[in-house]
Amino acid sequence: MKVICPERVILEHVTSRWGVLVLAALLDGGTLRFSELRDGIGDVSEKMLTQTLRTLERDGFVRRAARPVIPPHVDYDLTDLGREAALKVRALAAWTESRVAAVAAAQLAYDAGRG
């Protein structure tokens, strides 16, 4: 039986392609409806966004609030835990953006040495 570390699973949820983008969108946008999240993220299917939101909600990062109106309105925002995670993810994203040139240079040097 394979034992999975709980922190690894949480890290995968937070740093997944869509997890990062959902956390960032909610950090920047505050409370957003599903369609606002989908439009803000772009290129995400409704199925994948729903799955990501459910995972982040289950982990305690995202709060889902359904309003009993017709048509139904569902709002999403970050919990305190989610805001903390989103700030960490944003810091990693900012660092990555600032180091693109260094990584590209390393890749070129590696490829030149292999070719």
N, C-alpha and C positions, 0 to 999 in steps of 0.2 A: 504494500500500500504506500502510495506516494504522499508524503506530508508536505503541505504547502504552508509557508510562513504567512500569517495574517498580514504582516506589514507589506509583503510583496504584492498581495492581492490589492490592498488599498493603494499602493503606489501605482499599480497598473491602471486602476480606475481613474486616479487623479491625472496621470500623465498620458492616458490614451489620447489618440488624435482628437476625438470629439470631446473627451472630458476636459482637456486643456481649454478648448475653444468655448465650451459652455461656461466653465468657471470664469474665464476672462470676460465673456459677454455679460454675465451677471454682475461681475465686479464693476464693470464700466457702466452698465445700463440700469443697475438697481433691479427693481421688480419688473419682469417682462412676461408677456404672454407667449405661448408656444410659437405662434406665427412670427412674433418679433424676434425670438431667439433663432428660429429657422432662417429668417431673412437676414439677420445680422451675421450668422455664421456662414451661410451659403454652402452649396454643394453637399449638404447633408440630407439624407432621406428622412422622411417622417419616421419611419421605423427605427432608424439608427438614433435619431434624436430622442425618441420616446424611450428607447432602451437605455441610452446614456443618462437621461434624466432620472429614470427609475433607479438605476444603479447608484447615482450620486445622492438621490433622496434616501435610499436604503442605508447608505453609508453615513448619513447625517450631514452632508454638505449642502444639499439643496432642500428648500422647503416648497411644497406644492400646496397651493390654496385654491380650492374649487369654489366658485360662487354659484349658488343655485338660481341662475337666471336662464332665460331662453333667448338665444342659444347659450349653452354653458360657457362660462369664462373660467379659465384656469391660469393662475399667475404663479410664477416661479421667482424665488429670490434665494440668496445665500444665507445660510445659518452663520452663526459666529465661527463655527468650525470650518465651514465652507469659505468664509472670507479669509480666514487664516491660511487655508490651503491655496486659495486663489492668489493671494499676495506672494506666496512662495513660488508658485508656478510662474507668475508674472516676472519675478526676479530672474528665474532661470531663462525665460523667454528673452528678457532684455539682455542678459549676458550672452546668450546665443547670437542674438542680432548683432551685438557689438564685436563678436569674434568670428564672424563669417569669413572675413578676409584671411585670418590666420588659419582657419580650418581649410579653406580653399588652397592656400599655399602648401599646407601639409599634404593634402590630397595630391596636388600636382607633383610634389617631391616624391611621394610614395609611388605614384604611377610611373614616374620617370625612372625610378630605380627598379621597377618590376619589368619594364618594357624593353 
